[in-house]
């Protein structure tokens, strides 16, 4: 199946490496969003963007749908935001 919108942001490999380095399990899911992360008994959904990038309209719709049923989605731009999103660091 050909995917035109399946593009990995340049910062995603570093984020995945750091998350795995602290013991998180990380799966690339790409659809509907980028990553499924398991950490300390909780699953997290992360959408990775570069610093100046925002979710597309399709992604915003998916995020809204997921959050409306109680599944929060974290849009992260860097390692710090990803660690904060999964509760590995505060602040």
Secondary structure by P-SEA (a helix, b strand, c coil): ccccccccccaaaaaaaaaaaabbbbbbccccccbbbbcccbbbbbbbbcccccccaaaaaaaaaaaaacbbbbbcccaaaaaaaaccccc
